[in-house]
Amino acid sequence: MIKRFRRVSYAFDSLLGEVLLWILILLMFLWAMSVIMTYHVADTIAQRPYDDLLAEHVRNLTKFVHVDPRRTTVSVPASVGDILHSDAKDRLYYQVLAPDGSIVFGDKEIPWEEPPEHSDAGEVRFRDDEIAGEDVRVAYVFLLSNQEDHPVLIQAAETRNKRTALVASIISGVIVPQFVIVPMAVMLVYLALSKGITPLQRLQEELRQRRPTDLSPISVKGIPAEISPMLVALNDVMVRLEEHLMGQRQFIADAAHQLKTPLTGLRMQTELALHETDAGHLRERLQAVVLSAERLTHLTHQLLSLARAEATTESSDAFQPVDLNSLAHEVTGEWAVQAIAKGIDLGFEPADSPAPVVGSSFLLREMLGNLVDNAIKYTPSGGQVVVRVKAEASISLLVEDTGIGISIGERKQVFERFYRVLGTGADGSGLGLAIVQEIAELHRATVRLSEGNSGVGTSVTVAFSRAGDVGMTGVAVSRT
């Protein structure tokens, strides 16, 4: 029996390559997160010293501001004013606003700031703003005046060139080395993974050196714990494969033996016919040849049916809903001629409601055909054979006859291949019920043997699940 395995597709042919790709993706993600976090940390670090310096400028400027009830004045020497605006990289702005909003000293470009509802006099505050389309950092402080709601506002603003340069310097100092570290990390991971898959390579070499017929278990000694379960499962598969191959070899041997008998008889009858000169005797010999040929054809057909049932690769996509009422009615009608020829009353009783099952129409016909064939074969002339379909909790197919019956002790053995009940006087190959069992298992159905309703003959019941109740994804049925 040959099984066709579905090929499982993977995005990568190399497990090592796939692991490396995922590691690289994670490293790139972590690197991007590192850049973002480094920028925020660097910006915080760059702001602090320059904010302190800007706040110091504001405090120094307050020393030159005089607030009295009549007016606010600023006494800044000219040399100090030049120093306040001197910087190699950034533009500095200073401003002193009187309580009425008029500029007492400095640059008018700095935007005015609304006094807070609650503020300690002399507390330096910071904000980000814009002057002439350029981002600036502003430090400001409010001084109390004779007008409580309108304090004196002192501000110092500075462009952000030095801050930006410091942030870029910090980021480059942290990130640039990572361009070397990340490839090195990938290389080290590659070397580590290459070393880690050495047991798999040894296993591959061991399997390559095995003979095709060697299905002995693979030793798990020295194999990593992550791979051991896979090897245990593989060993289990090889054990079952060995059992299957043994069964297949036995089946071939049994089939060859069973074919040998009718072939020998056919040859002998043919040789005898060649030596006959009497027309009547020649006709008898030729009739015997025809009978032997029919037996051989029947046996060959059953062997092919059994092989087809075992080798089927039907899946849940290939199986379709089948109306068991219609199928059973058609198959029963096909055997009417054989039943009439033997003097047997062959009947069919459909279910009162639809009886859909999921399966292969062809195989189900083979199964029912073998059941009806057995029933007609082992029922004497004048007997009855009835095919019934029942649609209840489960859907059942029954074939009842008034034949010789099967003893309780032999009801399990009759499902074995080539087993025949002795003393029946009927020709048979012993494959009919084996084929029925094989097809039933494929359809996840159960087969049960019992006596007929009147206590005479045999009743064979095949119980199915309704269409849609189960998916045809495997073969696992208990034998009855």
C-alpha positions as MATLAB code, in Angstrom:
seq = 'MIKRFRRVSYAFDSLLGEVLLWILILLMFLWAMSVIMTYHVADTIAQRPYDDLLAEHVRNLTKFVHVDPRRTTVSVPASVGDILHSDAKDRLYYQVLAPDGSIVFGDKEIPWEEPPEHSDAGEVRFRDDEIAGEDVRVAYVFLLSNQEDHPVLIQAAETRNKRTALVASIISGVIVPQFVIVPMAVMLVYLALSKGITPLQRLQEELRQRRPTDLSPISVKGIPAEISPMLVALNDVMVRLEEHLMGQRQFIADAAHQLKTPLTGLRMQTELALHETDAGHLRERLQAVVLSAERLTHLTHQLLSLARAEATTESSDAFQPVDLNSLAHEVTGEWAVQAIAKGIDLGFEPADSPAPVVGSSFLLREMLGNLVDNAIKYTPSGGQVVVRVKAEASISLLVEDTGIGISIGERKQVFERFYRVLGTGADGSGLGLAIVQEIAELHRATVRLSEGNSGVGTSVTVAFSRAGDVGMTGVAVSRT';
ca = [
       0.000    0.000    0.000;
       1.497    3.309   -1.082;
       0.585    6.519    0.661;
       1.089    9.903   -0.981;
       2.393   12.488    1.474;
       1.636   16.144    1.087;
       4.674   18.375    0.818;
       4.814   21.006    3.550;
       6.037   24.329    2.163;
       8.290   26.633    4.124;
       9.349   30.186    3.387;
      12.998   29.089    3.559;
      14.754   25.936    2.462;
      17.350   26.583    5.173;
      16.374   26.532    8.835;
      19.623   28.335    9.645;
      18.806   31.076    7.134;
      15.307   31.538    8.536;
      16.580   31.789   12.128;
      19.246   34.287   11.048;
      16.664   36.401    9.219;
      14.405   36.574   12.276;
      17.360   37.441   14.492;
      18.375   40.183   12.046;
      14.806   41.551   11.992;
      14.737   41.637   15.797;
      18.162   43.274   15.914;
      17.015   45.939   13.438;
      13.914   46.562   15.521;
      15.977   46.861   18.694;
      18.461   49.101   16.870;
      15.636   51.424   15.749;
      14.316   51.535   19.325;
      17.842   52.260   20.529;
      18.136   55.217   18.133;
      14.838   56.690   19.369;
      15.704   56.229   23.038;
      19.239   57.530   22.499;
      17.865   60.652   20.845;
      15.570   61.400   23.772;
      18.321   60.771   26.304;
      20.809   62.839   24.279;
      18.304   65.706   23.947;
      17.747   65.695   27.709;
      21.481   65.677   28.361;
      22.099   68.479   25.845;
      19.329   70.696   27.239;
      20.460   70.692   30.867;
      23.844   72.534   30.710;
      22.646   75.080   28.154;
      19.449   75.704   30.120;
      21.531   76.311   33.223;
      23.715   78.764   31.323;
      20.697   80.542   29.821;
      19.093   80.788   33.264;
      22.323   82.265   34.603;
      22.182   84.933   31.885;
      18.644   85.849   32.982;
      19.671   86.061   36.633;
      22.660   88.255   35.775;
      20.403   90.551   33.743;
      18.022   90.987   36.692;
      20.885   92.534   38.629;
      20.799   95.511   36.282;
      17.009   95.939   36.454;
      15.595   98.510   38.911;
      11.875   98.467   39.653;
      10.273  101.408   41.499;
       6.698  102.681   41.739;
       7.148  105.145   38.920;
       9.107  103.228   36.279;
      11.420  100.352   35.463;
      14.998  101.051   34.390;
      17.935   98.959   33.227;
      21.537  100.028   33.823;
      23.608   97.824   31.545;
      27.085   99.087   30.584;
      27.756   99.082   26.835;
      30.552   96.544   27.214;
      28.200   94.130   28.986;
      25.584   94.555   26.256;
      28.108   93.535   23.634;
      29.058   90.459   25.662;
      25.436   89.420   26.020;
      25.019   89.068   22.250;
      28.380   87.467   21.541;
      28.344   83.737   20.656;
      30.185   81.844   17.934;
      27.385   79.417   17.005;
      24.082   80.734   18.315;
      22.186   83.995   18.202;
      21.342   85.372   21.693;
      18.388   87.616   22.445;
      17.642   89.585   25.627;
      14.593   91.551   26.638;
      13.169   93.485   29.600;
       9.455   94.380   29.449;
       7.846   96.944   31.768;
       4.516   96.142   33.483;
       2.691   97.987   30.704;
       4.295   95.767   28.063;
       6.743   98.337   26.699;
      10.317   97.315   25.954;
      12.705   98.766   28.497;
      15.800   97.009   27.211;
      16.888   94.449   24.609;
      15.439   92.855   21.509;
      11.821   93.193   20.524;
      11.825   89.866   18.558;
      11.242   87.705   21.644;
       7.505   86.930   21.945;
       5.732   88.129   25.062;
       4.772   85.563   27.713;
       1.564   85.663   29.775;
       2.283   85.782   33.555;
       1.208   82.588   35.361;
      -1.590   82.687   37.906;
       0.685   81.512   40.684;
       4.414   82.075   40.465;
       7.246   82.732   42.846;
       8.995   86.010   42.048;
      12.450   85.368   40.685;
      11.725   81.774   39.561;
      13.326   81.100   36.156;
      11.099   79.259   33.694;
      11.782   77.766   30.243;
       9.850   77.351   27.016;
      10.449   76.542   23.372;
       9.530   79.250   20.906;
      10.334   80.653   17.494;
      11.987   83.864   16.329;
      12.187   84.806   12.645;
      11.299   81.228   11.687;
      14.090   79.739   13.786;
      13.610   77.552   16.849;
      14.846   79.093   20.093;
      15.020   78.171   23.747;
      13.690   80.888   26.042;
      14.433   81.442   29.746;
      12.304   84.029   31.517;
      11.548   85.394   34.967;
       8.930   87.742   36.414;
       9.819   90.499   38.904;
       7.199   92.069   41.163;
       6.248   95.664   40.486;
       3.808   98.176   41.962;
       1.195   96.666   39.627;
       0.531   93.196   41.059;
      -1.188   91.895   37.934;
       1.542   93.129   35.595;
       5.034   92.159   36.765;
       8.261   93.004   34.967;
       9.233   90.319   32.424;
      12.909   89.527   31.796;
      13.701   87.045   28.971;
      16.755   85.519   27.333;
      16.459   83.471   24.121;
      19.024   81.403   22.298;
      18.959   79.507   19.012;
      19.512   75.747   19.249;
      22.600   75.187   17.098;
      24.927   74.147   19.919;
      22.231   71.926   21.423;
      21.546   70.215   18.098;
      25.248   69.694   17.518;
      25.662   68.155   20.966;
      22.689   65.813   20.426;
      24.112   64.723   17.054;
      27.509   64.171   18.633;
      26.046   61.988   21.392;
      23.947   59.965   18.943;
      26.846   59.430   16.554;
      29.046   58.398   19.441;
      26.503   55.767   20.471;
      25.000   54.658   17.152;
      28.031   54.568   14.863;
      29.732   51.775   16.853;
      26.509   49.791   16.536;
      27.010   49.615   12.766;
      30.023   47.465   13.587;
      28.492   45.657   16.551;
      25.302   44.517   14.747;
      27.099   42.735   11.851;
      29.499   41.202   14.345;
      26.559   40.018   16.439;
      24.931   38.447   13.356;
      28.213   36.743   12.467;
      28.631   35.400   15.995;
      25.028   34.161   16.018;
      25.654   32.465   12.669;
      28.757   30.721   14.020;
      26.875   29.690   17.174;
      23.916   28.328   15.192;
      26.235   26.522   12.789;
      27.845   24.852   15.776;
      24.444   24.151   17.318;
      23.103   22.282   14.283;
      26.099   19.939   14.187;
      23.980   17.120   15.737;
      21.485   17.550   12.893;
      24.289   17.244   10.367;
      25.522   14.075   12.069;
      21.966   12.729   12.002;
      21.686   13.603    8.317;
      24.911   11.731    7.564;
      23.741    8.709    9.545;
      20.448    8.572    7.658;
      22.232    9.013    4.318;
      24.482    6.020    5.006;
      21.576    3.733    5.902;
      20.444    1.028    3.544;
      17.002    1.614    1.979;
      15.585   -1.385    3.852;
      17.022   -0.366    7.248;
      14.065    0.874    9.331;
      15.662    0.275   12.737;
      15.143    3.031   15.357;
      17.534    5.982   15.394;
      19.553    6.368   18.565;
      18.761    9.563   20.497;
      22.045    9.423   22.413;
      23.941   12.698   22.119;
      20.969   14.406   20.462;
      19.794   17.770   21.938;
      16.613   17.681   24.000;
      14.820   19.910   21.457;
      15.372   17.350   18.681;
      14.788   14.174   20.696;
      10.936   14.360   20.522;
      11.154   14.606   16.735;
      13.395   11.519   16.599;
      11.086    9.618   18.937;
       8.158   10.445   16.640;
      10.248    9.482   13.598;
      11.169    6.169   15.211;
       7.493    5.535   15.869;
       6.711    6.259   12.220;
       9.440    3.821   11.103;
       8.100    1.117   13.424;
       4.632    1.543   11.963;
       6.106    1.622    8.461;
       7.961   -1.631    9.150;
       4.728   -3.216   10.368;
       2.951   -1.907    7.302;
       5.609   -3.267    4.961;
       5.443   -6.652    6.695;
       1.680   -6.639    6.200;
       2.155   -5.647    2.579;
       4.642   -8.478    1.995;
       2.241  -10.909    3.639;
      -0.590   -9.587    1.486;
       1.469  -10.089   -1.683;
       2.390  -13.622   -0.592;
      -1.226  -14.456    0.211;
      -2.424  -12.923   -3.050;
       0.131  -14.897   -5.040;
      -0.973  -18.081   -3.295;
      -4.650  -17.342   -3.914;
      -4.021  -16.562   -7.577;
      -1.959  -19.712   -7.999;
      -4.908  -22.018   -7.334;
      -7.321  -20.738  -10.027;
      -4.450  -20.317  -12.485;
      -3.415  -23.938  -11.950;
      -6.998  -25.097  -12.380;
      -7.368  -22.982  -15.488;
      -4.224  -24.479  -16.977;
      -5.252  -28.050  -16.182;
      -8.728  -27.591  -17.665;
      -7.220  -26.042  -20.780;
      -4.737  -28.904  -21.194;
      -7.521  -31.459  -20.765;
      -9.639  -29.628  -23.302;
      -6.780  -29.796  -25.820;
      -6.751  -33.595  -25.585;
     -10.523  -34.056  -25.895;
     -11.900  -35.349  -29.154;
     -15.476  -35.823  -28.058;
     -17.529  -32.639  -28.633;
     -19.632  -33.139  -25.482;
     -16.614  -33.658  -23.257;
     -14.856  -30.734  -24.922;
     -17.827  -28.492  -24.102;
     -17.705  -29.599  -20.458;
     -13.988  -28.826  -20.301;
     -14.503  -25.413  -21.852;
     -17.305  -24.658  -19.372;
     -14.879  -25.554  -16.576;
     -12.319  -23.190  -18.155;
     -14.923  -20.401  -18.215;
     -15.798  -21.061  -14.559;
     -12.126  -20.959  -13.561;
     -11.669  -17.737  -15.525;
     -14.681  -16.195  -13.760;
     -13.243  -17.140  -10.370;
      -9.879  -15.692  -11.336;
     -11.516  -12.478  -12.592;
     -13.528  -12.143   -9.397;
     -10.446  -12.690   -7.225;
      -8.419  -10.214   -9.255;
     -11.190   -7.636   -9.007;
     -11.355   -8.058   -5.231;
      -7.570   -7.781   -4.883;
      -7.628   -4.556   -6.910;
     -10.528   -3.215   -4.831;
      -8.660   -3.937   -1.608;
      -5.457   -2.363   -2.934;
      -7.408    0.685   -4.113;
      -9.093    1.090   -0.726;
      -5.765    0.799    1.098;
      -3.879    3.106   -1.236;
      -6.543    5.786   -1.489;
      -5.389    9.305   -0.710;
      -8.839   10.814   -0.519;
      -8.939   13.943    1.625;
     -11.674   16.108    3.095;
     -11.602   18.150   -0.139;
     -12.065   15.077   -2.371;
     -14.848   13.430   -0.331;
     -18.308   14.684   -1.180;
     -21.781   14.271    0.336;
     -23.345   11.081   -0.988;
     -27.034   10.185   -0.732;
     -26.912    6.662    0.692;
     -30.547    6.043   -0.252;
     -29.887    6.585   -3.962;
     -26.551    4.751   -3.952;
     -27.930    1.692   -2.134;
     -30.966    1.561   -4.458;
     -28.738    1.590   -7.566;
     -26.316   -1.045   -6.253;
     -29.148   -3.336   -5.152;
     -30.657   -3.125   -8.637;
     -27.309   -4.079  -10.204;
     -27.340   -7.403   -8.294;
     -30.933   -8.294   -9.166;
     -29.941  -10.555  -12.071;
     -27.599  -12.685   -9.890;
     -30.256  -12.934   -7.182;
     -32.952  -14.037   -9.640;
     -30.601  -16.560  -11.224;
     -30.109  -18.190   -7.806;
     -33.748  -17.937   -6.818;
     -33.214  -15.395   -4.046;
     -35.661  -12.642   -3.130;
     -33.550   -9.415   -3.149;
     -35.235   -6.350   -1.664;
     -34.405   -2.747   -0.763;
     -35.881   -0.567    2.001;
     -34.828    3.133    1.926;
     -34.742    5.434    4.936;
     -37.775    7.616    5.590;
     -35.612   10.759    5.439;
     -32.514   11.823    3.452;
     -29.383    9.882    4.379;
     -26.334   11.961    3.382;
     -22.821   10.711    4.239;
     -19.418   12.128    3.363;
     -17.274    9.862    1.264;
     -16.304    8.384   -2.083;
     -19.241    7.177   -4.154;
     -17.022    4.682   -5.983;
     -15.650    3.076   -2.805;
     -19.048    2.986   -1.142;
     -20.396    1.116   -4.193;
     -17.530   -1.367   -3.860;
     -18.315   -1.870   -0.183;
     -22.040   -2.440   -0.658;
     -21.401   -4.619   -3.719;
     -19.216   -6.947   -1.637;
     -21.860   -7.126    1.100;
     -24.630   -8.022   -1.358;
     -22.333  -10.471   -3.184;
     -21.539  -12.275    0.087;
     -25.195  -12.319    1.098;
     -26.309  -13.872   -2.232;
     -23.372  -16.294   -2.266;
     -24.020  -17.714    1.207;
     -27.839  -17.723    1.035;
     -29.444  -20.875   -0.382;
     -32.028  -20.803   -3.148;
     -35.398  -19.582   -1.915;
     -33.833  -17.329    0.704;
     -34.064  -13.569    1.148;
     -31.553  -10.709    1.075;
     -32.638   -7.226    2.155;
     -30.667   -3.977    1.879;
     -31.852   -1.307    4.343;
     -30.862    2.307    4.943;
     -31.700    3.909    8.299;
     -31.384    7.620    9.097;
     -31.583    8.066   12.856;
     -29.001    9.453   15.289;
     -26.482    8.046   12.821;
     -26.929    6.768    9.304;
     -26.731    3.001    8.957;
     -26.503    0.650    6.000;
     -27.754   -2.886    6.706;
     -27.546   -6.018    4.578;
     -29.525   -8.940    6.013;
     -29.801  -12.451    4.642;
     -31.335  -15.783    5.589;
     -28.181  -17.707    4.760;
     -25.923  -20.019    6.736;
     -24.880  -17.301    9.185;
     -21.554  -16.708   10.946;
     -20.812  -18.136   14.383;
     -19.934  -15.725   17.197;
     -16.431  -17.164   17.454;
     -15.674  -16.389   13.803;
     -17.165  -12.883   13.581;
     -13.800  -11.220   14.128;
     -11.835  -13.635   11.968;
     -13.994  -13.123    8.874;
     -12.574   -9.593    8.544;
      -9.103  -11.056    8.049;
      -7.879  -11.324    4.502;
      -8.356  -14.683    2.779;
     -10.173  -16.146    5.788;
     -13.075  -18.369    4.801;
     -15.632  -20.141    6.938;
     -15.229  -23.867    6.387;
     -18.086  -26.123    5.353;
     -20.106  -23.519    3.467;
     -19.731  -25.158    0.065;
     -19.634  -21.719   -1.582;
     -16.826  -20.359   -3.719;
     -15.069  -17.304   -2.377;
     -11.729  -15.611   -1.929;
     -12.092  -14.515    1.694;
     -11.602  -10.851    0.748;
     -15.174   -9.520    0.702;
     -15.476   -8.481    4.353;
     -11.821   -7.349    4.449;
     -12.653   -4.895    1.661;
     -15.797   -3.792    3.522;
     -13.775   -3.168    6.703;
     -11.063   -1.220    4.846;
     -13.539    1.072    3.100;
     -15.554    1.560    6.297;
     -12.410    2.608    8.187;
     -11.566    5.096    5.456;
     -15.014    6.650    5.926;
     -14.774    6.581    9.737;
     -17.635    4.120    9.889;
     -18.023    1.052   12.099;
     -18.962   -2.446   10.959;
     -20.964   -4.836   13.163;
     -22.009   -8.445   12.522;
     -25.042  -10.048   14.137;
     -27.773  -12.560   13.447;
     -30.704  -11.690   11.226;
     -33.972  -10.398   12.647;
     -35.506  -13.900   12.687;
     -32.380  -15.391   14.289;
     -31.369  -16.891   10.949;
     -28.615  -15.745    8.648;
     -26.369  -12.727    9.028;
     -26.959   -8.995    9.476;
     -24.109   -6.627    8.606;
     -24.484   -3.050    9.835;
     -22.236   -0.178    8.687;
     -22.823    2.940   10.813;
     -21.800    6.345    9.378;
     -21.771    9.889   10.669;
     -24.021   12.342    8.895;
     -22.541   14.625    6.220;
     -21.061   17.694    7.950;
     -20.800   16.054   11.384;
     -17.145   15.101   10.903;
     -14.360   15.992    8.496;
     -12.632   13.286    6.539;
      -9.141   14.184    7.695;
      -7.857   10.814    8.799;
      -8.498    7.122    9.208;
      -9.073    5.982   12.753;
     -11.879    3.531   13.411;
     -12.167    0.880   16.057;
     -12.770   -2.620   14.772;
     -15.910   -4.379   15.849;
];
